[in-house]
Amino acid sequence: MAKTKKQRSRQKYNYSKNRKRQWKKSKKKAKIGNKSIEAAWDERKSVSQNLREMGLSHDVNKTIPLPKTRDIMPKVYQLKDEEMETDSPLKKSKKRKKLHVMNQLEMEANTPQEGTPRLSSEMVRYCTYMMDKHGEDYMAMARDVKNYYQDTPKQIRRKIMRFKSIPDQYQEYLQQKEMETSS
């Protein structure tokens, strides 16, 4: 394949890069998002060795290989059963030392996540402004000058219903409204 002019030209040394900082950055310990993996990690071993000991996969393609076409297709030339048995090497299965990591990861994955829906502060401000000014009149909201999104009345209604369905943010709005009316 042909190279571009930029690829053919000689590479120039970049003086603006701090090589010392780059080297230090490359030697830093990689941040792992999971604490159980981080606790069981051995710095002296490679990534693949660490993951293999924990019962995890480093390369999914090697762990779960896709069948090749020659294995799927009917064989034209049948080999003798004896030859097939002698050719296949016996693989030794190594014991995994840190199976507690894999078990802990499975437990974390199986626990149900409680996702609390939240609207952005900008969307909350938009909904509260519209509700304060127009109440439940969605047609007036659609004609409002601050309807920057040019939402239709149905879209505004959906946004406000979503805002009302989030108890944390809606309760906060109601409390602020009560404070304003009481003072």
Backbone as JSON Lines, residues from 0, in Angstrom:
{"i":0,"aa":"M","n":[0.84,-1.17,0.0],"ca":[0.0,0.0,0.0],"c":[0.89,1.24,0.0]}
{"i":1,"aa":"A","n":[0.53,2.24,-0.74],"ca":[1.33,3.45,-0.86],"c":[1.25,4.28,0.42]}
{"i":2,"aa":"K","n":[2.37,4.94,0.72],"ca":[2.42,5.8,1.9],"c":[2.16,7.24,1.5]}
{"i":3,"aa":"T","n":[1.64,8.0,2.44],"ca":[1.41,9.42,2.18],"c":[2.74,10.16,2.32]}
{"i":4,"aa":"K","n":[2.74,11.42,1.91],"ca":[3.97,12.22,1.96],"c":[4.42,12.38,3.41]}
{"i":5,"aa":"K","n":[3.47,12.54,4.3],"ca":[3.79,12.71,5.72],"c":[4.45,11.45,6.28]}
{"i":6,"aa":"Q","n":[3.98,10.28,5.85],"ca":[4.55,9.03,6.34],"c":[5.95,8.8,5.78]}
{"i":7,"aa":"R","n":[6.19,9.24,4.53],"ca":[7.5,9.04,3.91],"c":[8.55,9.96,4.5]}
{"i":8,"aa":"S","n":[8.15,11.14,4.93],"ca":[9.12,12.11,5.43],"c":[9.74,11.64,6.74]}
{"i":9,"aa":"R","n":[10.93,12.12,7.01],"ca":[11.67,11.74,8.2],"c":[10.96,12.24,9.46]}
{"i":10,"aa":"Q","n":[10.94,11.41,10.48],"ca":[10.32,11.81,11.73],"c":[11.21,12.83,12.43]}
{"i":11,"aa":"K","n":[10.6,13.9,12.94],"ca":[11.36,14.94,13.63],"c":[11.18,14.76,15.13]}
{"i":12,"aa":"Y","n":[12.22,15.07,15.86],"ca":[12.18,14.94,17.3],"c":[11.29,16.03,17.89]}
{"i":13,"aa":"N","n":[10.41,15.63,18.78],"ca":[9.5,16.59,19.4],"c":[10.12,17.07,20.71]}
{"i":14,"aa":"Y","n":[10.61,18.29,20.72],"ca":[11.29,18.83,21.9],"c":[10.31,19.25,22.99]}
{"i":15,"aa":"S","n":[9.07,19.46,22.64],"ca":[8.11,19.95,23.62],"c":[7.6,18.85,24.55]}
{"i":16,"aa":"K","n":[7.84,17.58,24.24],"ca":[7.41,16.48,25.11],"c":[8.39,16.3,26.25]}
{"i":17,"aa":"N","n":[7.85,16.07,27.41],"ca":[8.68,15.82,28.58],"c":[8.87,14.31,28.7]}
{"i":18,"aa":"R","n":[10.03,13.83,28.29],"ca":[10.28,12.38,28.26],"c":[10.33,11.77,29.65]}
{"i":19,"aa":"K","n":[10.84,12.51,30.61],"ca":[10.92,12.01,31.99],"c":[9.51,11.77,32.54]}
{"i":20,"aa":"R","n":[8.63,12.72,32.3],"ca":[7.26,12.59,32.77],"c":[6.55,11.44,32.06]}
{"i":21,"aa":"Q","n":[6.81,11.28,30.78],"ca":[6.21,10.16,30.04],"c":[6.68,8.82,30.59]}
{"i":22,"aa":"W","n":[7.96,8.72,30.9],"ca":[8.51,7.47,31.43],"c":[7.89,7.15,32.78]}
{"i":23,"aa":"K","n":[7.77,8.17,33.66],"ca":[7.16,7.97,34.97],"c":[5.7,7.54,34.83]}
{"i":24,"aa":"K","n":[5.01,8.16,33.87],"ca":[3.61,7.83,33.66],"c":[3.45,6.38,33.19]}
{"i":25,"aa":"S","n":[4.38,5.92,32.37],"ca":[4.29,4.54,31.88],"c":[4.59,3.53,32.97]}
{"i":26,"aa":"K","n":[5.36,3.93,33.99],"ca":[5.72,3.02,35.08],"c":[4.71,3.01,36.21]}
{"i":27,"aa":"K","n":[3.74,3.93,36.18],"ca":[2.73,3.98,37.24],"c":[1.86,2.75,37.22]}
{"i":28,"aa":"K","n":[1.36,2.4,38.38],"ca":[0.44,1.27,38.49],"c":[-0.89,1.64,37.84]}
{"i":29,"aa":"A","n":[-1.4,0.74,37.03],"ca":[-2.67,0.99,36.35],"c":[-3.81,0.99,37.37]}
{"i":30,"aa":"K","n":[-4.75,1.89,37.19],"ca":[-5.89,1.96,38.09],"c":[-6.91,0.91,37.67]}
{"i":31,"aa":"I","n":[-7.32,0.11,38.62],"ca":[-8.31,-0.93,38.38],"c":[-9.57,-0.51,39.1]}
{"i":32,"aa":"G","n":[-10.68,-0.56,38.4],"ca":[-11.93,-0.07,38.95],"c":[-12.51,-0.92,40.06]}
{"i":33,"aa":"N","n":[-12.12,-2.18,40.17],"ca":[-12.72,-3.06,41.15],"c":[-11.74,-3.31,42.3]}
{"i":34,"aa":"K","n":[-12.22,-3.19,43.54],"ca":[-11.35,-3.32,44.71],"c":[-10.91,-4.76,44.95]}
{"i":35,"aa":"S","n":[-11.77,-5.72,44.62],"ca":[-11.39,-7.11,44.85],"c":[-10.27,-7.53,43.89]}
{"i":36,"aa":"I","n":[-10.32,-7.05,42.66],"ca":[-9.25,-7.36,41.71],"c":[-7.98,-6.64,42.13]}
{"i":37,"aa":"E","n":[-8.12,-5.39,42.58],"ca":[-6.97,-4.6,43.0],"c":[-6.26,-5.24,44.18]}
{"i":38,"aa":"A","n":[-7.02,-5.82,45.11],"ca":[-6.42,-6.44,46.28],"c":[-5.67,-7.72,45.92]}
{"i":39,"aa":"A","n":[-6.17,-8.45,44.94],"ca":[-5.55,-9.72,44.55],"c":[-4.47,-9.54,43.48]}
{"i":40,"aa":"W","n":[-4.25,-8.34,43.0],"ca":[-3.3,-8.09,41.91],"c":[-1.86,-8.25,42.38]}
{"i":41,"aa":"D","n":[-1.07,-8.93,41.58],"ca":[0.35,-9.13,41.89],"c":[1.17,-8.35,40.87]}
{"i":42,"aa":"E","n":[1.94,-7.37,41.35],"ca":[2.71,-6.49,40.47],"c":[3.78,-7.23,39.68]}
{"i":43,"aa":"R","n":[4.29,-8.32,40.23],"ca":[5.4,-9.04,39.59],"c":[4.94,-9.88,38.4]}
{"i":44,"aa":"K","n":[3.63,-10.07,38.28],"ca":[3.1,-10.91,37.2],"c":[2.49,-10.05,36.11]}
{"i":45,"aa":"S","n":[2.38,-10.64,34.93],"ca":[1.79,-9.92,33.8],"c":[0.27,-9.84,33.97]}
{"i":46,"aa":"V","n":[-0.35,-9.05,33.14],"ca":[-1.81,-8.87,33.19],"c":[-2.51,-10.2,32.94]}
{"i":47,"aa":"S","n":[-2.06,-10.91,31.9],"ca":[-2.73,-12.17,31.57],"c":[-2.55,-13.2,32.67]}
{"i":48,"aa":"Q","n":[-1.38,-13.25,33.3],"ca":[-1.16,-14.21,34.4],"c":[-2.05,-13.87,35.59]}
{"i":49,"aa":"N","n":[-2.13,-12.58,35.94],"ca":[-2.99,-12.17,37.05],"c":[-4.44,-12.54,36.8]}
{"i":50,"aa":"L","n":[-4.93,-12.23,35.62],"ca":[-6.34,-12.51,35.31],"c":[-6.6,-14.01,35.26]}
{"i":51,"aa":"R","n":[-5.64,-14.79,34.75],"ca":[-5.82,-16.25,34.68],"c":[-5.92,-16.83,36.09]}
{"i":52,"aa":"E","n":[-5.11,-16.33,37.01],"ca":[-5.17,-16.82,38.39],"c":[-6.5,-16.5,39.06]}
{"i":53,"aa":"M","n":[-7.09,-15.38,38.67],"ca":[-8.36,-14.99,39.26],"c":[-9.55,-15.68,38.61]}
{"i":54,"aa":"G","n":[-9.28,-16.41,37.53],"ca":[-10.35,-17.1,36.83],"c":[-11.05,-16.21,35.81]}
{"i":55,"aa":"L","n":[-10.39,-15.13,35.43],"ca":[-10.94,-14.2,34.45],"c":[-10.21,-14.36,33.12]}
{"i":56,"aa":"S","n":[-10.78,-13.82,32.09],"ca":[-10.21,-13.97,30.77],"c":[-9.51,-12.68,30.35]}
{"i":57,"aa":"H","n":[-8.31,-12.83,29.79],"ca":[-7.58,-11.69,29.25],"c":[-7.95,-11.49,27.79]}
{"i":58,"aa":"D","n":[-8.06,-12.57,27.04],"ca":[-8.42,-12.5,25.64],"c":[-9.61,-13.43,25.4]}
{"i":59,"aa":"V","n":[-10.75,-12.85,25.16],"ca":[-11.99,-13.63,25.0],"c":[-11.9,-14.53,23.78]}
{"i":60,"aa":"N","n":[-11.21,-14.06,22.74],"ca":[-11.11,-14.87,21.52],"c":[-10.35,-16.16,21.76]}
{"i":61,"aa":"K","n":[-9.4,-16.16,22.69],"ca":[-8.69,-17.39,23.01],"c":[-9.48,-18.25,23.99]}
{"i":62,"aa":"T","n":[-10.22,-17.61,24.88],"ca":[-11.01,-18.34,25.86],"c":[-12.18,-19.06,25.21]}
{"i":63,"aa":"I","n":[-12.91,-18.36,24.39],"ca":[-14.05,-18.95,23.69],"c":[-13.79,-18.82,22.2]}
{"i":64,"aa":"P","n":[-13.05,-19.74,21.62],"ca":[-12.71,-19.6,20.2],"c":[-13.92,-19.89,19.32]}
{"i":65,"aa":"L","n":[-14.0,-19.18,18.22],"ca":[-15.04,-19.44,17.24],"c":[-14.64,-20.66,16.42]}
{"i":66,"aa":"P","n":[-15.59,-21.52,16.09],"ca":[-15.22,-22.7,15.3],"c":[-14.79,-22.29,13.9]}
{"i":67,"aa":"K","n":[-13.77,-22.96,13.41],"ca":[-13.26,-22.65,12.07],"c":[-14.12,-23.36,11.03]}
{"i":68,"aa":"T","n":[-14.09,-22.84,9.81],"ca":[-14.92,-23.42,8.75],"c":[-14.52,-24.84,8.43]}
{"i":69,"aa":"R","n":[-13.25,-25.11,8.53],"ca":[-12.83,-26.48,8.21],"c":[-13.36,-27.48,9.24]}
{"i":70,"aa":"D","n":[-13.63,-27.02,10.47],"ca":[-14.24,-27.89,11.47],"c":[-15.74,-28.04,11.26]}
{"i":71,"aa":"I","n":[-16.35,-26.99,10.72],"ca":[-17.8,-27.02,10.51],"c":[-18.16,-27.82,9.27]}
{"i":72,"aa":"M","n":[-17.41,-27.61,8.21],"ca":[-17.7,-28.27,6.93],"c":[-17.49,-29.78,7.07]}
{"i":73,"aa":"P","n":[-18.28,-30.58,6.34],"ca":[-18.07,-32.03,6.39],"c":[-16.7,-32.37,5.8]}
{"i":74,"aa":"K","n":[-16.03,-33.26,6.48],"ca":[-14.68,-33.6,6.07],"c":[-14.7,-34.48,4.82]}
{"i":75,"aa":"V","n":[-13.89,-34.07,3.86],"ca":[-13.79,-34.83,2.61],"c":[-12.91,-36.04,2.84]}
{"i":76,"aa":"Y","n":[-11.8,-35.77,3.48],"ca":[-10.87,-36.87,3.74],"c":[-11.0,-37.27,5.2]}
{"i":77,"aa":"Q","n":[-11.43,-38.47,5.44],"ca":[-11.59,-38.96,6.8],"c":[-10.26,-39.53,7.28]}
{"i":78,"aa":"L","n":[-9.79,-39.0,8.39],"ca":[-8.56,-39.54,8.98],"c":[-8.94,-40.66,9.93]}
{"i":79,"aa":"K","n":[-8.01,-41.51,10.15],"ca":[-8.27,-42.62,11.05],"c":[-8.4,-42.09,12.48]}
{"i":80,"aa":"D","n":[-9.2,-42.77,13.28],"ca":[-9.4,-42.35,14.66],"c":[-8.1,-42.42,15.45]}
{"i":81,"aa":"E","n":[-7.27,-43.34,15.12],"ca":[-6.0,-43.49,15.86],"c":[-5.1,-42.29,15.64]}
{"i":82,"aa":"E","n":[-5.01,-41.8,14.41],"ca":[-4.17,-40.65,14.13],"c":[-4.67,-39.41,14.85]}
{"i":83,"aa":"M","n":[-5.98,-39.25,14.9],"ca":[-6.56,-38.08,15.57],"c":[-6.22,-38.09,17.06]}
{"i":84,"aa":"E","n":[-6.26,-39.24,17.69],"ca":[-6.0,-39.33,19.12],"c":[-4.54,-39.06,19.45]}
{"i":85,"aa":"T","n":[-3.62,-39.53,18.61],"ca":[-2.2,-39.35,18.9],"c":[-1.75,-37.92,18.65]}
{"i":86,"aa":"D","n":[-2.41,-37.2,17.74],"ca":[-2.0,-35.84,17.42],"c":[-2.41,-34.82,18.49]}
{"i":87,"aa":"S","n":[-3.5,-35.07,19.18],"ca":[-4.0,-34.06,20.13],"c":[-3.19,-34.11,21.43]}
{"i":88,"aa":"P","n":[-2.53,-32.99,21.78],"ca":[-1.77,-32.96,23.02],"c":[-2.71,-32.79,24.21]}
{"i":89,"aa":"L","n":[-2.32,-33.34,25.33],"ca":[-3.13,-33.21,26.54],"c":[-2.75,-31.91,27.23]}
{"i":90,"aa":"K","n":[-3.74,-31.1,27.48],"ca":[-3.48,-29.82,28.15],"c":[-3.64,-30.02,29.65]}
{"i":91,"aa":"K","n":[-2.68,-29.49,30.38],"ca":[-2.76,-29.58,31.84],"c":[-3.55,-28.38,32.35]}
{"i":92,"aa":"S","n":[-4.48,-28.64,33.22],"ca":[-5.26,-27.53,33.78],"c":[-4.58,-27.07,35.07]}
{"i":93,"aa":"K","n":[-4.27,-25.77,35.1],"ca":[-3.62,-25.21,36.27],"c":[-4.68,-24.84,37.3]}
{"i":94,"aa":"K","n":[-4.31,-24.94,38.56],"ca":[-5.24,-24.57,39.62],"c":[-5.29,-23.05,39.73]}
{"i":95,"aa":"R","n":[-6.47,-22.55,39.91],"ca":[-6.62,-21.12,40.1],"c":[-6.55,-20.84,41.6]}
{"i":96,"aa":"K","n":[-5.66,-19.93,41.95],"ca":[-5.43,-19.66,43.36],"c":[-6.41,-18.64,43.93]}
{"i":97,"aa":"K","n":[-6.84,-17.7,43.1],"ca":[-7.63,-16.59,43.6],"c":[-9.06,-16.64,43.08]}
{"i":98,"aa":"L","n":[-9.75,-17.74,43.32],"ca":[-11.12,-17.88,42.83],"c":[-12.1,-16.99,43.59]}
{"i":99,"aa":"H","n":[-11.7,-16.54,44.79],"ca":[-12.59,-15.67,45.56],"c":[-12.89,-14.37,44.8]}
{"i":100,"aa":"V","n":[-11.95,-13.93,43.97],"ca":[-12.15,-12.71,43.19],"c":[-13.27,-12.92,42.18]}
{"i":101,"aa":"M","n":[-13.22,-14.05,41.48],"ca":[-14.24,-14.35,40.48],"c":[-15.61,-14.49,41.15]}
{"i":102,"aa":"N","n":[-15.66,-15.17,42.3],"ca":[-16.93,-15.33,43.01],"c":[-17.48,-13.99,43.47]}
{"i":103,"aa":"Q","n":[-16.6,-13.12,43.95],"ca":[-17.04,-11.8,44.41],"c":[-17.56,-10.95,43.25]}
{"i":104,"aa":"L","n":[-16.9,-11.04,42.1],"ca":[-17.36,-10.31,40.92],"c":[-18.73,-10.81,40.46]}
{"i":105,"aa":"E","n":[-18.95,-12.12,40.53],"ca":[-20.25,-12.68,40.16],"c":[-21.34,-12.2,41.11]}
{"i":106,"aa":"M","n":[-21.02,-12.16,42.42],"ca":[-22.0,-11.68,43.39],"c":[-22.36,-10.22,43.13]}
{"i":107,"aa":"E","n":[-21.34,-9.39,42.84],"ca":[-21.6,-7.98,42.55],"c":[-22.46,-7.82,41.29]}
{"i":108,"aa":"A","n":[-22.21,-8.66,40.3],"ca":[-22.97,-8.57,39.05],"c":[-24.41,-9.01,39.25]}
{"i":109,"aa":"N","n":[-24.65,-9.95,40.18],"ca":[-26.0,-10.47,40.4],"c":[-26.84,-9.59,41.31]}
{"i":110,"aa":"T","n":[-26.22,-8.69,42.07],"ca":[-27.0,-7.82,42.95],"c":[-27.73,-6.79,42.1]}
{"i":111,"aa":"P","n":[-29.02,-6.57,42.37],"ca":[-29.76,-5.6,41.58],"c":[-29.29,-4.18,41.87]}
{"i":112,"aa":"Q","n":[-29.13,-3.41,40.81],"ca":[-28.7,-2.02,40.94],"c":[-29.92,-1.12,41.07]}
{"i":113,"aa":"E","n":[-29.88,-0.23,42.05],"ca":[-30.97,0.71,42.22],"c":[-30.58,2.0,41.53]}
{"i":114,"aa":"G","n":[-31.13,2.19,40.36],"ca":[-30.83,3.4,39.62],"c":[-31.83,4.48,39.94]}
{"i":115,"aa":"T","n":[-31.36,5.56,40.54],"ca":[-32.27,6.66,40.83],"c":[-32.21,7.62,39.65]}
{"i":116,"aa":"P","n":[-33.31,7.77,38.94],"ca":[-33.3,8.67,37.79],"c":[-33.18,10.12,38.24]}
{"i":117,"aa":"R","n":[-32.41,10.89,37.51],"ca":[-32.24,12.31,37.82],"c":[-32.27,13.1,36.53]}
{"i":118,"aa":"L","n":[-32.8,14.3,36.62],"ca":[-32.78,15.21,35.49],"c":[-31.63,16.18,35.68]}
{"i":119,"aa":"S","n":[-31.14,16.74,34.59],"ca":[-30.06,17.71,34.7],"c":[-30.59,18.98,35.36]}
{"i":120,"aa":"S","n":[-29.69,19.75,35.95],"ca":[-30.12,20.97,36.64],"c":[-30.77,21.95,35.67]}
{"i":121,"aa":"E","n":[-30.29,21.95,34.44],"ca":[-30.87,22.82,33.42],"c":[-32.31,22.44,33.12]}
{"i":122,"aa":"M","n":[-32.57,21.13,33.03],"ca":[-33.93,20.66,32.75],"c":[-34.85,20.93,33.94]}
{"i":123,"aa":"V","n":[-34.32,20.8,35.16],"ca":[-35.12,21.08,36.36],"c":[-35.5,22.56,36.38]}
{"i":124,"aa":"R","n":[-34.52,23.42,36.06],"ca":[-34.78,24.86,36.02],"c":[-35.86,25.18,34.98]}
{"i":125,"aa":"Y","n":[-35.78,24.54,33.82],"ca":[-36.74,24.75,32.74],"c":[-38.15,24.35,33.19]}
{"i":126,"aa":"C","n":[-38.26,23.16,33.79],"ca":[-39.58,22.67,34.24],"c":[-40.15,23.53,35.34]}
{"i":127,"aa":"T","n":[-39.33,23.91,36.31],"ca":[-39.83,24.73,37.42],"c":[-40.27,26.11,36.94]}
{"i":128,"aa":"Y","n":[-39.51,26.68,36.01],"ca":[-39.89,27.99,35.47],"c":[-41.25,27.91,34.78]}
{"i":129,"aa":"M","n":[-41.41,26.89,33.94],"ca":[-42.66,26.73,33.19],"c":[-43.84,26.48,34.13]}
{"i":130,"aa":"M","n":[-43.62,25.67,35.17],"ca":[-44.7,25.36,36.11],"c":[-45.05,26.6,36.94]}
{"i":131,"aa":"D","n":[-44.04,27.37,37.35],"ca":[-44.3,28.58,38.14],"c":[-45.08,29.61,37.33]}
{"i":132,"aa":"K","n":[-44.69,29.79,36.08],"ca":[-45.29,30.85,35.27],"c":[-46.66,30.47,34.72]}
{"i":133,"aa":"H","n":[-46.81,29.22,34.24],"ca":[-48.02,28.84,33.52],"c":[-48.88,27.79,34.22]}
{"i":134,"aa":"G","n":[-48.4,27.19,35.29],"ca":[-49.2,26.16,35.98],"c":[-49.3,24.91,35.13]}
{"i":135,"aa":"E","n":[-50.53,24.56,34.7],"ca":[-50.74,23.37,33.91],"c":[-51.12,23.69,32.45]}
{"i":136,"aa":"D","n":[-50.95,24.94,32.04],"ca":[-51.3,25.35,30.67],"c":[-50.14,25.08,29.73]}
{"i":137,"aa":"Y","n":[-50.17,23.91,29.08],"ca":[-49.06,23.49,28.24],"c":[-49.01,24.26,26.91]}
{"i":138,"aa":"M","n":[-50.15,24.73,26.45],"ca":[-50.18,25.54,25.23],"c":[-49.43,26.85,25.45]}
{"i":139,"aa":"A","n":[-49.65,27.47,26.61],"ca":[-48.95,28.72,26.92],"c":[-47.46,28.47,27.1]}
{"i":140,"aa":"M","n":[-47.12,27.32,27.66],"ca":[-45.7,26.97,27.83],"c":[-45.02,26.85,26.47]}
{"i":141,"aa":"A","n":[-45.73,26.27,25.5],"ca":[-45.15,26.08,24.17],"c":[-44.91,27.43,23.49]}
{"i":142,"aa":"R","n":[-45.74,28.43,23.8],"ca":[-45.6,29.75,23.19],"c":[-44.66,30.66,23.97]}
{"i":143,"aa":"D","n":[-44.19,30.19,25.13],"ca":[-43.33,31.0,25.99],"c":[-42.0,31.33,25.29]}
{"i":144,"aa":"V","n":[-41.47,32.52,25.6],"ca":[-40.22,32.97,25.0],"c":[-39.05,32.09,25.42]}
{"i":145,"aa":"K","n":[-39.11,31.58,26.64],"ca":[-38.01,30.77,27.15],"c":[-38.1,29.3,26.74]}
{"i":146,"aa":"N","n":[-38.99,28.98,25.83],"ca":[-39.07,27.63,25.28],"c":[-38.0,27.51,24.19]}
{"i":147,"aa":"Y","n":[-36.74,27.48,24.63],"ca":[-35.61,27.48,23.69],"c":[-35.59,26.23,22.83]}
{"i":148,"aa":"Y","n":[-36.08,25.12,23.39],"ca":[-36.05,23.84,22.68],"c":[-37.15,23.74,21.63]}
{"i":149,"aa":"Q","n":[-38.05,24.73,21.62],"ca":[-39.21,24.75,20.73],"c":[-40.03,23.46,20.86]}
{"i":150,"aa":"D","n":[-40.26,23.09,22.13],"ca":[-41.02,21.89,22.41],"c":[-42.5,22.11,22.13]}
{"i":151,"aa":"T","n":[-43.17,21.05,21.72],"ca":[-44.62,21.09,21.53],"c":[-45.27,20.93,22.91]}
{"i":152,"aa":"P","n":[-46.55,21.25,23.03],"ca":[-47.21,21.08,24.34],"c":[-47.09,19.66,24.89]}
{"i":153,"aa":"K","n":[-47.19,18.65,24.0],"ca":[-47.07,17.27,24.47],"c":[-45.67,16.97,25.0]}
{"i":154,"aa":"Q","n":[-44.65,17.5,24.32],"ca":[-43.28,17.27,24.77],"c":[-43.03,17.93,26.12]}
{"i":155,"aa":"I","n":[-43.55,19.14,26.29],"ca":[-43.39,19.84,27.58],"c":[-44.12,19.08,28.66]}
{"i":156,"aa":"R","n":[-45.32,18.59,28.35],"ca":[-46.1,17.81,29.33],"c":[-45.32,16.57,29.77]}
{"i":157,"aa":"R","n":[-44.69,15.87,28.78],"ca":[-43.9,14.68,29.1],"c":[-42.71,15.03,29.99]}
{"i":158,"aa":"K","n":[-42.05,16.14,29.7],"ca":[-40.89,16.55,30.5],"c":[-41.31,16.87,31.94]}
{"i":159,"aa":"I","n":[-42.43,17.56,32.08],"ca":[-42.9,17.92,33.41],"c":[-43.38,16.68,34.17]}
{"i":160,"aa":"M","n":[-44.02,15.75,33.47],"ca":[-44.43,14.5,34.13],"c":[-43.21,13.71,34.59]}
{"i":161,"aa":"R","n":[-42.17,13.72,33.79],"ca":[-40.92,13.03,34.18],"c":[-40.32,13.71,35.4]}
{"i":162,"aa":"F","n":[-40.35,15.04,35.42],"ca":[-39.84,15.8,36.56],"c":[-40.63,15.46,37.82]}
{"i":163,"aa":"K","n":[-41.96,15.36,37.68],"ca":[-42.8,15.03,38.84],"c":[-42.6,13.59,39.31]}
{"i":164,"aa":"S","n":[-42.17,12.71,38.4],"ca":[-41.99,11.31,38.78],"c":[-40.7,11.06,39.56]}
{"i":165,"aa":"I","n":[-39.81,12.03,39.58],"ca":[-38.57,11.9,40.35],"c":[-38.78,12.55,41.71]}
{"i":166,"aa":"P","n":[-38.96,11.73,42.75],"ca":[-39.37,12.29,44.04],"c":[-38.36,13.25,44.67]}
{"i":167,"aa":"D","n":[-37.07,12.97,44.56],"ca":[-36.07,13.83,45.21],"c":[-36.15,15.26,44.69]}
{"i":168,"aa":"Q","n":[-36.12,15.41,43.39],"ca":[-36.09,16.74,42.8],"c":[-37.45,17.43,42.9]}
{"i":169,"aa":"Y","n":[-38.53,16.7,42.77],"ca":[-39.85,17.31,42.83],"c":[-40.19,17.74,44.26]}
{"i":170,"aa":"Q","n":[-39.81,16.93,45.25],"ca":[-40.05,17.31,46.65],"c":[-39.27,18.57,47.02]}
{"i":171,"aa":"E","n":[-38.06,18.66,46.51],"ca":[-37.24,19.85,46.76],"c":[-37.91,21.09,46.18]}
{"i":172,"aa":"Y","n":[-38.47,20.95,44.99],"ca":[-39.19,22.05,44.34],"c":[-40.42,22.46,45.16]}
{"i":173,"aa":"L","n":[-41.17,21.46,45.64],"ca":[-42.36,21.75,46.44],"c":[-41.99,22.45,47.75]}
{"i":174,"aa":"Q","n":[-40.9,22.03,48.38],"ca":[-40.46,22.67,49.62],"c":[-40.07,24.12,49.38]}
{"i":175,"aa":"Q","n":[-39.38,24.4,48.29],"ca":[-39.0,25.77,47.97],"c":[-40.23,26.63,47.71]}
{"i":176,"aa":"K","n":[-41.22,26.03,47.07],"ca":[-42.46,26.76,46.77],"c":[-43.22,27.09,48.06]}
{"i":177,"aa":"E","n":[-43.22,26.14,49.01],"ca":[-43.87,26.37,50.31],"c":[-43.17,27.46,51.09]}
{"i":178,"aa":"M","n":[-41.82,27.47,51.01],"ca":[-41.04,28.5,51.71],"c":[-41.36,29.88,51.16]}
{"i":179,"aa":"E","n":[-41.52,29.98,49.84],"ca":[-41.83,31.26,49.21],"c":[-43.23,31.75,49.59]}
{"i":180,"aa":"T","n":[-44.2,30.84,49.65],"ca":[-45.57,31.23,49.97],"c":[-45.71,31.57,51.45]}
{"i":181,"aa":"S","n":[-44.96,30.9,52.32],"ca":[-45.09,31.16,53.76],"c":[-44.4,32.46,54.15]}
{"i":182,"aa":"S","n":[-43.41,32.88,53.41],"ca":[-42.72,34.12,53.81],"c":[-43.25,35.34,53.13]}
